[in-house]
Each structure stands twice: as structure tokens, then as C-alpha cells.
Amino acid sequence: FPLHSTYSSSLCVYESGELVPFEIKRVYYIFNTLEGVTRGMHAHLSVKQVMLCVTGSCRILLDDGFSKESVTLDSPTKGLLLESFVWREMSEFSSDCVLLVIISHTIGNLCFSI
């Protein structure tokens, strides 16, 4: 995501279109996560998401049923696009982590977990 900086501050803009390839219907953030906690542990049936750390860092384990990948998010300019049917586990949250999640659907859409 483009970073706009001046001598006094920085700004990132997240909007539907080219940067977020779906209409944004919901935004939430996770913060104050205790050490050793793993969150997520599910996949969505029809939801697309973009995840990014506004501050701090965390690790995202992704599994599409064919391959697994681990991604570290540690910058407000670095987002991770998650398509439907991708298992995600968020862990290794730094003490200052704020994980922002931009979503294509409102609450009430189905997800599945084991």
C-alpha cells in the first residue's frame, strides 16, 4: 500500500478498487493479544480479506489444502490478500501488534473450522 509521508506524519489509504480488490463491507482489528495465543483457525466459504499490521507484527499460517505457507506481517504498507477456502492461523503477535482485517462481507457469513 502506498505510504504518504511528510516531515511530521505518515498516511496509508486502503480503499476498494485496485489496492483492495473487492468492495469493503467490514473492517476490524485485533490488539492486546496475549503471548502464545493463536487466533483464526478457520477458513471462509465466500469471504475475501486483506490483513495487515498497522503496528507491530504477527505470523499468518495459510493452508489451501494443497500447500502451506507462513507469512510475517510487520508493516502497514504490506497487506496479505486471503481468498475463500484458505485456512488461516494468526500467531506470534508482538506486544504492540494491531492486526487490521478488511473484509468483503458483513458479519453472518459462514466459515468452517475443524
N, C-alpha and C positions, 0 to 999 in steps of 0.2 A: 504494500500500500504506500502511496506517495507520502513522503514526510515534508511538511512545510514548516520551515524554521526561520526564526528571526533571532536577534541577539537576546531576546527576553523570554521566548517560549517556543514550543513546537506543537504542531497540529497534524493529526491524521483524520481523513474523512473516509467513512465507509458508507457507500450508497449502492442501491440496486443498479444493475447495468453491467458494465464491463468488469468492474472490480469485484462485485458480489453478483454472481451470475444467476440470481433469482430475485423475486420480489420479497423484500424483508417484511415478515409478518410478526416476528417476536425477537426480542433481544434480552439476554440475561447475563449475569456474571457470577462467578464462583470466587469467593475470597475467604480469608481466615480459615483455611483448610489445615487441619491438624497434621502433624508429621506422621508419615506412614499410611495415610488414608489413600485408598483407591476409589475413584468415582467412575460413573458411567456404567460399564459392564452391561451394555446393551447395544442393539442396533435399531435403526428406524426403518419402517416399511416404506415410507414415501417422503420422508423429511430430508432436506438438504441443509447443511450447516457450514458456516465458516467459524473456526475457532482461532483466537489469537490472545496472547498475553499482553495486556495493557501495561503491566509491570510485573517484574519477577519472571519466573519460568516454571514449566512443568513438562512432563513427558506424556505423549499420547501413543498408546499401542493400538495399531489398526490391524484388522483381520477381515479380509473379504471372502474368506472360505478357500482361497487358493494360495494366498501368500500373507505373511505377517510383516509389518514394518513398524519401527519405533521412531517417532519424530519428537524432537525437542522444540518447544515454542518458547521463545525468550525475547521477543521484540514486538512492539505494536505495529511494525511495518511488515511483519511476516505472518501471513494467515494460512490456515490449513482448510482446504475445501473437502468436506465429507459428503459423499453421495449416499443414497439409500442403500440398505443392506450391508453396511460396513460396521463391524463390531468395533467399539471404542472403549478403551480403559484409560482414564486420566490418573496419573500418579506423580510422585516425586515433586510435589508442589513446593516451591521455595516459600519461606515465611511471608514474603511480600507479594506473592502471586495474586494477580487478579486476572482470571481467565474469562474473556468475553466470548459469548456464543451468539452468533447471528443466525436466525432460523427462517426457513421458507414457509412454515406453517404455524398456526396458533396452537395453544395447548389443546390436548384431547386427541391428537393424532397418535396412532398406535406405534408402539415399539415392541421389540421382543427381547427377552433375556433367557438365560438358561438357569 
